[in-house]
Amino acid sequence: MNAARAEEWMRGYIAESLSQADLETFIDDVAKSMGANVPELSTDADVQRDLQLAVRSQFRAILAVTKSGTSPLWSVPVAKEAHSLALTIARRGLELRVLSSLYHAGHRAVWRFVTEFVNNADTSAEIKVQLVVMMWEQTSEVMNSMLEELAATYSQERERILSGAFSMRMNTVREILDGSQNSTEDASVQLSYPVHRVNTSLVLWTTDHAISIDSRIFEPLAQRLARSASATEILCVPSGARGLWVWMVTGNDEEPTIDSALVPPGVRVAVGRPGKGIDGFRRTHREALEAQRIASRGQQGLPVTTYRDVEVVSMLASRPDAMNTFVERELHGLFGDDETSARLRNTLRAVLSHPGNFEAAARQLDVHKNTVRYRVQQIEKRLGQRIIHRALHLELALDCFDTFGSSAIVDVPTEQKGHGELAN
C-alpha cells in the first residue's frame, strides 16, 4: 500500500510541481556527470553531442511513462538517440566498457538527485522510505535493460566495422590520427587515397535535434561539396551516428571554397586549411575539429566555418577567463544587447576594416560619412580612448564577441550593458 502511495505521489509531483527549468538543469547535470567520468570522451565533440541528445530523449520517454502510470518504468523503450550514441562509441573503436561506464555514471548522477530530492520532499518519512526503495529498484531495472539492448547495437556495429575494406579504412585513419602510422606511402595504399598530396579536411555534423540523421546521408553531400570545390579525390569516414569526417584533394594548393548554398538546414560544415602529406592530413583534420568546436560554441550558426576565419578566436578561446577579461576590457561600454550598442559595434568593425577612410566605411554601412564620424565620437566616448590607439586589440575583441556574443563576457556590471544615448 505504501509503495502504491509513493508511486502516486511521484507521478503527481512530476505532473504538477516539476518545472521545465528544473528538468533541463537535471538533464544537463546527468549528461555532464556521464561525460566527466569517461576521460576518453571529454574532448570528443561528436560523442558529447550524441550524449546530450541521448540523455535528453531518454528522460523525456521515462517522464512520459511515469506521468501516465499505465506502464512499468522498465518497459520504457530505448530512445533512438541512445542507439546513435552506442553506434558512435563503436565507430570510435572504443571498448564496450566505455558505454557501460557512461550509463553507470548516469545512474550514479540520477541517484544523487533522487536522494537529495527525497530528503527535501514535503511528505511523510514513511513515503520517503518507499520513494527511495522504489526509485532504486526502478532506475536499476531501467539501466540494466537499456545496457543490454545498447550492448547489442554496439556489438553489431563493431562486427560491421571489423569486416573487410571498411575495417582497414577506419583503422588506418585512426592510426594516422593517433600518430602510430607515419608512412605516407603505406597509408595511401591502405586507404586507396593519395595521402601524399595536399589534403583539405571537412567535418560534417547536424545541429537539428528534431530529426534522426545517420552519417550515411552525409556522404552524398560531401561528394557534392567536393565537386563544387573541384576536388579530384575524396575520403569519407563516419565520425559517429550524426557526423562525417572528410578529406579531399583539389587541383592546387590553395584553400578550396566550400559552397554554403549546398549545405541543407540543420547541417554544419567545418573546414581545415590544406596540408601536404601525412602530417598535413593530421593537421588539417585537427583544424577542422577546432573550427567545429568554435562553431558549436558560437552564436552565428553559419553553415560553413573555416579554421582560417576562427584561428585567432580559437587561440583566445582556449583560455576562456583570459578571453572574457580581454573582450570586457577592450569593448568596455559596447557589449550591450541594445540596438544602439549593436549599431556602434558594426560601425567600429567597418571603421577598422577601412583605417582612416570614413567614406569607405560609410559605403559599407550604407550611411553618410558624417554619420560615421558621429558614431565614432560615440564609440570613443564609451571606450574612453581613441580607436586608433587600440585598433588591433579592438578588432580581436570584436572577433570574439561576434563569435560568442554576450556569452564571451562574464560578470559584466549591469550599468555597462546598455547606454541611454542614441547614435545616428
C-alpha positions as a Markdown table, in Angstrom:
| # | Residue | x | y | z |
|---|---|---|---|---|
| 1 | Met | 0.0 | 0.0 | 0.0 |
| 2 | Asn | 2.8 | 2.4 | 0.9 |
| 3 | Ala | 4.6 | 1.6 | -2.4 |
| 4 | Ala | 1.4 | 2.5 | -4.3 |
| 5 | Arg | 1.1 | 5.8 | -2.4 |
| 6 | Ala | 4.8 | 6.6 | -3.1 |
| 7 | Glu | 4.3 | 6.0 | -6.8 |
| 8 | Glu | 1.2 | 8.1 | -6.9 |
| 9 | Trp | 2.9 | 10.9 | -5.0 |
| 10 | Met | 5.8 | 10.8 | -7.5 |
| 11 | Arg | 3.5 | 10.9 | -10.5 |
| 12 | Gly | 1.7 | 13.9 | -9.0 |
| 13 | Tyr | 4.9 | 15.7 | -8.3 |
| 14 | Ile | 6.2 | 15.2 | -11.9 |
| 15 | Ala | 2.9 | 16.3 | -13.4 |
| 16 | Glu | 2.3 | 19.3 | -11.2 |
| 17 | Ser | 5.5 | 20.5 | -9.5 |
| 18 | Leu | 8.5 | 19.7 | -11.7 |
| 19 | Ser | 9.2 | 22.8 | -13.7 |
| 20 | Gln | 10.8 | 22.7 | -17.2 |
| 21 | Ala | 13.7 | 24.7 | -15.9 |
| 22 | Asp | 14.3 | 22.1 | -13.1 |
| 23 | Leu | 14.1 | 19.3 | -15.6 |
| 24 | Glu | 16.6 | 21.0 | -18.0 |
| 25 | Thr | 19.1 | 21.5 | -15.2 |
| 26 | Phe | 18.7 | 17.9 | -14.1 |
| 27 | Ile | 19.3 | 16.6 | -17.6 |
| 28 | Asp | 22.3 | 18.8 | -18.1 |
| 29 | Asp | 23.8 | 17.6 | -14.8 |
| 30 | Val | 23.3 | 14.0 | -15.7 |
| 31 | Ala | 24.9 | 14.4 | -19.1 |
| 32 | Lys | 27.9 | 16.3 | -17.7 |
| 33 | Ser | 28.4 | 13.7 | -15.0 |
| 34 | Met | 28.3 | 10.9 | -17.6 |
| 35 | Gly | 30.8 | 12.6 | -19.8 |
| 36 | Ala | 33.1 | 13.7 | -17.0 |
| 37 | Asn | 33.5 | 10.1 | -15.7 |
| 38 | Val | 34.8 | 8.8 | -19.1 |
| 39 | Pro | 38.0 | 10.7 | -19.9 |
| 40 | Glu | 38.2 | 9.1 | -23.4 |
| 41 | Leu | 35.2 | 11.2 | -24.4 |
| 42 | Ser | 35.9 | 14.5 | -22.7 |
| 43 | Thr | 37.2 | 16.3 | -25.9 |
| 44 | Asp | 35.1 | 14.4 | -28.5 |
| 45 | Ala | 32.5 | 16.8 | -29.9 |
| 46 | Asp | 30.5 | 14.1 | -31.7 |
| 47 | Val | 30.3 | 11.9 | -28.6 |
| 48 | Gln | 29.4 | 14.8 | -26.4 |
| 49 | Arg | 26.6 | 15.9 | -28.8 |
| 50 | Asp | 25.2 | 12.4 | -29.1 |
| 51 | Leu | 25.4 | 12.0 | -25.3 |
| 52 | Gln | 23.3 | 15.2 | -24.7 |
| 53 | Leu | 20.7 | 14.0 | -27.3 |
| 54 | Ala | 20.6 | 10.5 | -25.8 |
| 55 | Val | 20.1 | 11.7 | -22.2 |
| 56 | Arg | 17.5 | 14.3 | -23.2 |
| 57 | Ser | 15.5 | 11.9 | -25.3 |
| 58 | Gln | 15.6 | 9.1 | -22.9 |
| 59 | Phe | 14.4 | 11.1 | -19.9 |
| 60 | Arg | 11.5 | 12.5 | -22.0 |
| 61 | Ala | 10.4 | 8.9 | -22.6 |
| 62 | Ile | 10.8 | 8.0 | -18.9 |
| 63 | Leu | 8.9 | 11.0 | -17.7 |
| 64 | Ala | 6.1 | 10.3 | -20.2 |
| 65 | Val | 5.6 | 6.8 | -18.9 |
| 66 | Thr | 5.9 | 8.0 | -15.2 |
| 67 | Lys | 3.2 | 10.6 | -15.7 |
| 68 | Ser | 0.8 | 8.2 | -17.4 |
| 69 | Gly | 1.2 | 5.4 | -14.8 |
| 70 | Thr | -0.1 | 3.0 | -17.4 |
| 71 | Ser | 3.2 | 1.0 | -17.9 |
| 72 | Pro | 6.0 | -0.1 | -15.7 |
| 73 | Leu | 9.1 | 2.0 | -15.9 |
| 74 | Trp | 11.3 | -0.9 | -17.1 |
| 75 | Ser | 9.1 | -1.1 | -20.3 |
| 76 | Val | 10.3 | 2.4 | -21.5 |
| 77 | Pro | 11.7 | 1.9 | -25.0 |
| 78 | Val | 15.3 | 2.8 | -25.5 |
| 79 | Ala | 15.5 | 6.1 | -27.4 |
| 80 | Lys | 16.8 | 6.0 | -30.9 |
| 81 | Glu | 19.3 | 8.7 | -29.9 |
| 82 | Ala | 20.7 | 6.3 | -27.3 |
| 83 | His | 21.3 | 3.8 | -30.0 |
| 84 | Ser | 23.0 | 6.5 | -32.0 |
| 85 | Leu | 25.4 | 7.1 | -29.1 |
| 86 | Ala | 26.2 | 3.4 | -29.0 |
| 87 | Leu | 27.0 | 3.5 | -32.7 |
| 88 | Thr | 29.3 | 6.5 | -32.3 |
| 89 | Ile | 31.2 | 4.7 | -29.5 |
| 90 | Ala | 31.6 | 1.7 | -31.7 |
| 91 | Arg | 32.8 | 3.7 | -34.6 |
| 92 | Arg | 35.4 | 5.4 | -32.4 |
| 93 | Gly | 36.9 | 2.0 | -31.8 |
| 94 | Leu | 36.2 | 2.3 | -28.1 |
| 95 | Glu | 35.6 | -0.7 | -25.9 |
| 96 | Leu | 32.1 | -1.8 | -24.7 |
| 97 | Arg | 33.2 | -0.9 | -21.1 |
| 98 | Val | 33.1 | 2.8 | -22.2 |
| 99 | Leu | 29.4 | 2.5 | -23.0 |
| 100 | Ser | 28.8 | 0.7 | -19.7 |
| 101 | Ser | 30.8 | 3.3 | -17.8 |
| 102 | Leu | 28.7 | 6.1 | -19.3 |
| 103 | Tyr | 25.4 | 4.6 | -18.1 |
| 104 | His | 26.7 | 3.6 | -14.7 |
| 105 | Ala | 27.9 | 7.2 | -14.2 |
| 106 | Gly | 24.5 | 8.4 | -15.3 |
| 107 | His | 22.8 | 6.1 | -12.8 |
| 108 | Arg | 25.0 | 7.5 | -10.0 |
| 109 | Ala | 24.1 | 11.0 | -11.1 |
| 110 | Val | 20.4 | 10.2 | -11.1 |
| 111 | Trp | 20.8 | 8.6 | -7.7 |
| 112 | Arg | 22.4 | 11.7 | -6.2 |
| 113 | Phe | 19.5 | 13.7 | -7.5 |
| 114 | Val | 17.0 | 11.2 | -6.1 |
| 115 | Thr | 18.5 | 11.2 | -2.6 |
| 116 | Glu | 18.6 | 15.0 | -2.4 |
| 117 | Phe | 15.1 | 15.2 | -3.8 |
| 118 | Val | 13.7 | 12.7 | -1.3 |
| 119 | Asn | 15.4 | 14.4 | 1.6 |
| 120 | Asn | 13.7 | 17.7 | 0.7 |
| 121 | Ala | 10.3 | 16.3 | -0.3 |
| 122 | Asp | 7.3 | 17.6 | 1.5 |
| 123 | Thr | 5.9 | 14.2 | 2.6 |
| 124 | Ser | 6.0 | 11.8 | 5.4 |
| 125 | Ala | 9.0 | 9.8 | 6.5 |
| 126 | Glu | 7.2 | 6.6 | 5.6 |
| 127 | Ile | 6.6 | 7.8 | 2.0 |
| 128 | Lys | 10.2 | 8.9 | 1.7 |
| 129 | Val | 11.5 | 5.4 | 2.6 |
| 130 | Gln | 9.2 | 3.9 | -0.1 |
| 131 | Leu | 10.3 | 6.5 | -2.6 |
| 132 | Val | 14.0 | 5.6 | -2.1 |
| 133 | Val | 13.3 | 1.9 | -2.4 |
| 134 | Met | 11.0 | 2.4 | -5.5 |
| 135 | Met | 13.5 | 4.7 | -7.3 |
| 136 | Trp | 16.5 | 2.5 | -6.7 |
| 137 | Glu | 14.7 | -0.6 | -8.0 |
| 138 | Gln | 13.2 | 1.1 | -11.0 |
| 139 | Thr | 16.3 | 3.1 | -12.1 |
| 140 | Ser | 18.5 | 0.0 | -11.7 |
| 141 | Glu | 16.0 | -2.0 | -13.8 |
| 142 | Val | 15.8 | 0.6 | -16.5 |
| 143 | Met | 19.6 | 0.9 | -16.7 |
| 144 | Asn | 20.2 | -2.8 | -16.9 |
| 145 | Ser | 17.5 | -3.2 | -19.6 |
| 146 | Met | 18.9 | -0.3 | -21.6 |
| 147 | Leu | 22.5 | -1.5 | -21.4 |
| 148 | Glu | 21.5 | -5.0 | -22.6 |
| 149 | Glu | 19.8 | -3.5 | -25.7 |
| 150 | Leu | 22.6 | -0.9 | -26.4 |
| 151 | Ala | 25.3 | -3.5 | -26.0 |
| 152 | Ala | 23.7 | -5.5 | -28.8 |
| 153 | Thr | 23.6 | -2.3 | -31.0 |
| 154 | Tyr | 27.3 | -1.7 | -30.2 |
| 155 | Ser | 28.3 | -5.3 | -30.9 |
| 156 | Gln | 26.5 | -5.4 | -34.3 |
| 157 | Glu | 28.2 | -2.2 | -35.4 |
| 158 | Arg | 31.7 | -3.4 | -34.2 |
| 159 | Glu | 31.2 | -6.6 | -36.3 |
| 160 | Arg | 30.4 | -4.5 | -39.3 |
| 161 | Ile | 33.3 | -2.2 | -38.8 |
| 162 | Leu | 35.8 | -5.1 | -38.3 |
| 163 | Ser | 34.8 | -6.6 | -41.7 |
| 164 | Gly | 36.7 | -6.1 | -44.9 |
| 165 | Ala | 37.8 | -2.9 | -46.5 |
| 166 | Phe | 35.7 | -0.7 | -44.2 |
| 167 | Ser | 37.7 | -2.0 | -41.3 |
| 168 | Met | 41.0 | -1.3 | -43.0 |
| 169 | Arg | 40.0 | 2.3 | -43.8 |
| 170 | Met | 38.8 | 3.0 | -40.3 |
| 171 | Asn | 41.8 | 1.5 | -38.7 |
| 172 | Thr | 44.2 | 3.3 | -41.0 |
| 173 | Val | 42.6 | 6.7 | -40.4 |
| 174 | Arg | 42.7 | 6.1 | -36.7 |
| 175 | Glu | 46.4 | 5.1 | -36.8 |
| 176 | Ile | 47.3 | 8.2 | -38.8 |
| 177 | Leu | 45.4 | 10.5 | -36.4 |
| 178 | Asp | 46.9 | 9.0 | -33.3 |
| 179 | Gly | 50.4 | 9.1 | -34.7 |
| 180 | Ser | 51.1 | 5.3 | -34.9 |
| 181 | Gln | 51.1 | 5.3 | -38.7 |
| 182 | Asn | 53.7 | 7.7 | -40.2 |
| 183 | Ser | 54.4 | 6.1 | -43.6 |
| 184 | Thr | 52.7 | 8.2 | -46.3 |
| 185 | Glu | 53.2 | 5.5 | -48.9 |
| 186 | Asp | 51.6 | 2.7 | -46.8 |
| 187 | Ala | 48.7 | 4.9 | -45.7 |
| 188 | Ser | 48.0 | 5.9 | -49.3 |
| 189 | Val | 47.9 | 2.2 | -50.4 |
| 190 | Gln | 45.8 | 1.1 | -47.4 |
| 191 | Leu | 43.2 | 3.9 | -48.0 |
| 192 | Ser | 43.4 | 3.9 | -51.8 |
| 193 | Tyr | 43.7 | 7.7 | -51.3 |
| 194 | Pro | 46.6 | 10.0 | -52.1 |
| 195 | Val | 47.7 | 11.0 | -48.6 |
| 196 | His | 51.0 | 12.2 | -50.1 |
| 197 | Arg | 49.2 | 15.1 | -51.8 |
| 198 | Val | 47.7 | 18.3 | -50.4 |
| 199 | Asn | 44.6 | 17.5 | -48.4 |
| 200 | Thr | 41.8 | 19.6 | -47.0 |
| 201 | Ser | 39.7 | 18.2 | -44.2 |
| 202 | Leu | 36.0 | 18.8 | -43.6 |
| 203 | Val | 33.8 | 17.9 | -40.7 |
| 204 | Leu | 30.1 | 17.5 | -41.3 |
| 205 | Trp | 27.6 | 17.2 | -38.5 |
| 206 | Thr | 24.0 | 18.0 | -37.7 |
| 207 | Thr | 22.5 | 20.5 | -35.3 |
| 208 | Asp | 18.9 | 19.5 | -35.8 |
| 209 | His | 17.8 | 17.6 | -32.8 |
| 210 | Ala | 14.3 | 17.1 | -34.0 |
| 211 | Ile | 15.2 | 14.6 | -36.7 |
| 212 | Ser | 17.2 | 11.4 | -36.8 |
| 213 | Ile | 20.2 | 11.6 | -39.1 |
| 214 | Asp | 22.6 | 8.8 | -39.9 |
| 215 | Ser | 26.1 | 9.6 | -41.0 |
| 216 | Arg | 25.5 | 7.8 | -44.3 |
| 217 | Ile | 23.3 | 10.6 | -45.6 |
| 218 | Phe | 26.3 | 12.9 | -45.3 |
| 219 | Glu | 28.4 | 11.1 | -47.9 |
| 220 | Pro | 26.3 | 12.3 | -50.9 |
| 221 | Leu | 26.5 | 15.9 | -49.5 |
| 222 | Ala | 30.3 | 15.5 | -49.1 |
| 223 | Gln | 30.6 | 14.4 | -52.7 |
| 224 | Arg | 28.6 | 17.5 | -53.9 |
| 225 | Leu | 30.8 | 19.8 | -51.8 |
| 226 | Ala | 33.9 | 18.2 | -53.1 |
| 227 | Arg | 32.7 | 18.5 | -56.7 |
| 228 | Ser | 31.9 | 22.2 | -56.2 |
| 229 | Ala | 35.4 | 22.7 | -54.9 |
| 230 | Ser | 36.9 | 20.9 | -57.9 |
| 231 | Ala | 38.3 | 18.1 | -55.8 |
| 232 | Thr | 39.9 | 15.2 | -57.6 |
| 233 | Glu | 39.8 | 12.7 | -54.7 |
| 234 | Ile | 37.7 | 12.3 | -51.6 |
| 235 | Leu | 37.9 | 10.1 | -48.5 |
| 236 | Cys | 34.9 | 9.8 | -46.1 |
| 237 | Val | 34.9 | 8.2 | -42.6 |
| 238 | Pro | 31.9 | 8.2 | -40.3 |
| 239 | Ser | 32.7 | 10.1 | -37.1 |
| 240 | Gly | 29.6 | 9.0 | -35.3 |
| 241 | Ala | 26.0 | 8.4 | -35.8 |
| 242 | Arg | 25.4 | 12.0 | -36.7 |
| 243 | Gly | 28.6 | 13.1 | -38.4 |
| 244 | Leu | 31.2 | 12.5 | -41.1 |
| 245 | Trp | 35.0 | 13.2 | -41.4 |
| 246 | Val | 36.1 | 14.0 | -44.9 |
| 247 | Trp | 39.5 | 14.6 | -46.7 |
| 248 | Met | 39.7 | 15.8 | -50.2 |
| 249 | Val | 42.4 | 16.7 | -52.8 |
| 250 | Thr | 41.9 | 19.7 | -55.1 |
| 251 | Gly | 43.8 | 20.6 | -58.2 |
| 252 | Asn | 46.0 | 23.2 | -56.5 |
| 253 | Asp | 47.5 | 24.1 | -53.1 |
| 254 | Glu | 45.0 | 26.9 | -52.4 |
| 255 | Glu | 42.3 | 26.5 | -49.8 |
| 256 | Pro | 39.1 | 25.4 | -51.6 |
| 257 | Thr | 35.9 | 27.4 | -51.4 |
| 258 | Ile | 33.1 | 25.4 | -49.9 |
| 259 | Asp | 29.7 | 26.4 | -51.4 |
| 260 | Ser | 27.5 | 27.1 | -48.3 |
| 261 | Ala | 24.4 | 27.2 | -50.6 |
| 262 | Leu | 24.8 | 23.4 | -50.9 |
| 263 | Val | 24.5 | 22.8 | -47.2 |
| 264 | Pro | 20.9 | 22.0 | -46.1 |
| 265 | Pro | 19.3 | 23.5 | -43.0 |
| 266 | Gly | 20.4 | 21.7 | -39.8 |
| 267 | Val | 23.7 | 20.6 | -41.2 |
| 268 | Arg | 27.0 | 22.3 | -40.5 |
| 269 | Val | 30.4 | 22.1 | -42.1 |
| 270 | Ala | 33.9 | 22.9 | -40.6 |
| 271 | Val | 36.9 | 23.3 | -42.8 |
| 272 | Gly | 40.7 | 23.0 | -42.0 |
| 273 | Arg | 43.5 | 24.6 | -44.0 |
| 274 | Pro | 45.2 | 22.5 | -46.7 |
| 275 | Gly | 48.1 | 20.3 | -45.6 |
| 276 | Lys | 50.5 | 18.1 | -47.5 |
| 277 | Gly | 51.5 | 14.6 | -46.7 |
| 278 | Ile | 50.6 | 12.6 | -43.6 |
| 279 | Asp | 51.5 | 15.4 | -41.2 |
| 280 | Gly | 49.2 | 17.7 | -43.3 |
| 281 | Phe | 46.5 | 15.1 | -43.2 |
| 282 | Arg | 46.6 | 15.2 | -39.4 |
| 283 | Arg | 46.9 | 18.9 | -39.1 |
| 284 | Thr | 44.1 | 19.9 | -41.5 |
| 285 | His | 41.8 | 17.5 | -39.6 |
| 286 | Arg | 42.8 | 18.9 | -36.2 |
| 287 | Glu | 42.0 | 22.4 | -37.6 |
| 288 | Ala | 38.6 | 21.3 | -38.9 |
| 289 | Leu | 37.7 | 19.8 | -35.5 |
| 290 | Glu | 38.8 | 23.1 | -33.9 |
| 291 | Ala | 36.6 | 25.1 | -36.3 |
| 292 | Gln | 33.8 | 22.7 | -35.4 |
| 293 | Arg | 34.3 | 23.4 | -31.7 |
| 294 | Ile | 34.2 | 27.1 | -32.2 |
| 295 | Ala | 31.2 | 26.9 | -34.5 |
| 296 | Ser | 29.3 | 24.7 | -32.0 |
| 297 | Arg | 30.0 | 27.1 | -29.1 |
| 298 | Gly | 29.4 | 30.3 | -31.1 |
| 299 | Gln | 26.2 | 32.1 | -31.8 |
| 300 | Gln | 26.5 | 32.8 | -35.5 |
| 301 | Gly | 25.1 | 29.4 | -36.8 |
| 302 | Leu | 26.8 | 29.7 | -40.2 |
| 303 | Pro | 26.5 | 26.6 | -42.5 |
| 304 | Val | 30.3 | 26.7 | -43.1 |
| 305 | Thr | 33.0 | 27.7 | -40.7 |
| 306 | Thr | 36.7 | 27.7 | -41.8 |
| 307 | Tyr | 39.6 | 27.4 | -39.5 |
| 308 | Arg | 41.2 | 30.3 | -41.3 |
| 309 | Asp | 38.4 | 32.6 | -40.1 |
| 310 | Val | 38.4 | 31.5 | -36.5 |
| 311 | Glu | 42.0 | 30.6 | -35.9 |
| 312 | Val | 42.8 | 33.6 | -33.7 |
| 313 | Val | 39.5 | 33.4 | -31.8 |
| 314 | Ser | 40.2 | 29.7 | -31.2 |
| 315 | Met | 43.5 | 30.5 | -29.6 |
| 316 | Leu | 42.0 | 33.2 | -27.4 |
| 317 | Ala | 39.1 | 30.8 | -26.5 |
| 318 | Ser | 41.5 | 28.2 | -25.3 |
| 319 | Arg | 41.7 | 30.4 | -22.1 |
| 320 | Pro | 38.1 | 31.4 | -21.6 |
| 321 | Asp | 38.8 | 33.6 | -18.5 |
| 322 | Ala | 41.5 | 35.5 | -20.2 |
| 323 | Met | 39.4 | 35.9 | -23.3 |
| 324 | Asn | 36.5 | 37.2 | -21.2 |
| 325 | Thr | 38.7 | 39.7 | -19.5 |
| 326 | Phe | 40.2 | 40.8 | -22.8 |
| 327 | Val | 36.8 | 41.4 | -24.5 |
| 328 | Glu | 35.4 | 43.2 | -21.5 |
| 329 | Arg | 38.4 | 45.5 | -21.2 |
| 330 | Glu | 38.6 | 46.3 | -24.9 |
| 331 | Leu | 34.9 | 46.7 | -25.7 |
| 332 | His | 34.0 | 48.4 | -22.4 |
| 333 | Gly | 30.7 | 50.2 | -23.0 |
| 334 | Leu | 30.0 | 48.5 | -26.3 |
| 335 | Phe | 28.9 | 45.0 | -25.4 |
| 336 | Gly | 25.2 | 45.8 | -24.5 |
| 337 | Asp | 22.4 | 43.9 | -26.1 |
| 338 | Asp | 20.6 | 47.1 | -27.1 |
| 339 | Glu | 20.2 | 48.2 | -30.7 |
| 340 | Thr | 22.5 | 51.2 | -30.2 |
| 341 | Ser | 25.4 | 49.2 | -29.0 |
| 342 | Ala | 25.0 | 46.7 | -31.9 |
| 343 | Arg | 25.0 | 49.6 | -34.3 |
| 344 | Leu | 28.1 | 51.1 | -32.8 |
| 345 | Arg | 29.9 | 47.7 | -32.9 |
| 346 | Asn | 29.0 | 47.4 | -36.6 |
| 347 | Thr | 30.4 | 50.8 | -37.2 |
| 348 | Leu | 33.6 | 50.0 | -35.3 |
| 349 | Arg | 34.0 | 46.9 | -37.4 |
| 350 | Ala | 33.6 | 48.9 | -40.6 |
| 351 | Val | 36.0 | 51.7 | -39.5 |
| 352 | Leu | 38.6 | 49.1 | -38.5 |
| 353 | Ser | 38.2 | 47.4 | -41.9 |
| 354 | His | 39.0 | 50.8 | -43.6 |
| 355 | Pro | 41.6 | 52.5 | -41.4 |
| 356 | Gly | 41.3 | 56.3 | -41.8 |
| 357 | Asn | 38.8 | 56.1 | -44.6 |
| 358 | Phe | 35.4 | 57.1 | -43.3 |
| 359 | Glu | 34.0 | 57.3 | -46.9 |
| 360 | Ala | 34.7 | 53.6 | -47.5 |
| 361 | Ala | 33.3 | 52.7 | -44.0 |
| 362 | Ala | 30.2 | 54.8 | -44.8 |
| 363 | Arg | 29.7 | 52.9 | -48.1 |
| 364 | Gln | 30.0 | 49.6 | -46.3 |
| 365 | Leu | 27.4 | 50.7 | -43.8 |
| 366 | Asp | 25.2 | 52.5 | -46.4 |
| 367 | Val | 25.1 | 55.7 | -44.4 |
| 368 | His | 26.5 | 59.2 | -44.8 |
| 369 | Lys | 30.2 | 59.9 | -44.0 |
| 370 | Asn | 29.1 | 62.4 | -41.3 |
| 371 | Thr | 27.0 | 59.7 | -39.6 |
| 372 | Val | 30.2 | 57.5 | -39.3 |
| 373 | Arg | 32.1 | 60.5 | -37.8 |
| 374 | Tyr | 29.3 | 61.0 | -35.2 |
| 375 | Arg | 29.2 | 57.3 | -34.4 |
| 376 | Val | 33.0 | 57.2 | -34.0 |
| 377 | Gln | 32.7 | 60.0 | -31.4 |
| 378 | Gln | 30.1 | 58.0 | -29.5 |
| 379 | Ile | 32.3 | 54.9 | -29.7 |
| 380 | Glu | 35.4 | 56.7 | -28.4 |
| 381 | Lys | 33.3 | 58.2 | -25.6 |
| 382 | Arg | 32.2 | 54.8 | -24.5 |
| 383 | Leu | 35.7 | 53.3 | -24.9 |
| 384 | Gly | 37.3 | 56.2 | -23.2 |
| 385 | Gln | 40.1 | 56.3 | -25.8 |
| 386 | Arg | 40.8 | 56.8 | -29.5 |
| 387 | Ile | 40.1 | 53.9 | -31.7 |
| 388 | Ile | 43.5 | 54.3 | -33.5 |
| 389 | His | 45.3 | 53.6 | -30.2 |
| 390 | Arg | 43.9 | 50.1 | -29.8 |
| 391 | Ala | 42.9 | 49.1 | -33.4 |
| 392 | Leu | 44.3 | 45.6 | -33.4 |
| 393 | His | 43.1 | 44.8 | -29.9 |
| 394 | Leu | 39.6 | 46.1 | -30.7 |
| 395 | Glu | 39.5 | 44.0 | -33.9 |
| 396 | Leu | 40.4 | 40.8 | -32.0 |
| 397 | Ala | 37.8 | 41.6 | -29.3 |
| 398 | Leu | 35.1 | 42.1 | -31.9 |
| 399 | Asp | 36.0 | 38.8 | -33.5 |
| 400 | Cys | 35.5 | 37.1 | -30.1 |
| 401 | Phe | 32.3 | 39.0 | -29.5 |
| 402 | Asp | 30.9 | 38.3 | -32.9 |
| 403 | Thr | 31.6 | 34.6 | -32.4 |
| 404 | Phe | 30.3 | 34.1 | -28.9 |
| 405 | Gly | 28.1 | 37.1 | -28.3 |
| 406 | Ser | 27.4 | 38.1 | -24.7 |
| 407 | Ser | 28.4 | 34.6 | -23.5 |
| 408 | Ala | 32.0 | 35.8 | -24.1 |
| 409 | Ile | 31.6 | 38.3 | -21.3 |
| 410 | Val | 31.4 | 37.3 | -17.6 |
| 411 | Asp | 30.5 | 39.4 | -14.6 |
| 412 | Val | 29.5 | 42.5 | -16.7 |
| 413 | Pro | 28.2 | 45.2 | -14.4 |
| 414 | Thr | 24.6 | 46.0 | -15.1 |
| 415 | Glu | 25.2 | 49.7 | -15.8 |
| 416 | Gln | 27.6 | 48.8 | -18.6 |
| 417 | Lys | 25.2 | 46.6 | -20.5 |
| 418 | Gly | 23.3 | 49.4 | -22.1 |
| 419 | His | 23.7 | 53.2 | -22.5 |
| 420 | Gly | 20.9 | 55.7 | -23.0 |
| 421 | Glu | 22.4 | 58.0 | -25.7 |
| 422 | Leu | 21.2 | 57.5 | -29.2 |
| 423 | Ala | 23.5 | 57.0 | -32.2 |
| 424 | Asn | 22.6 | 58.1 | -35.7 |
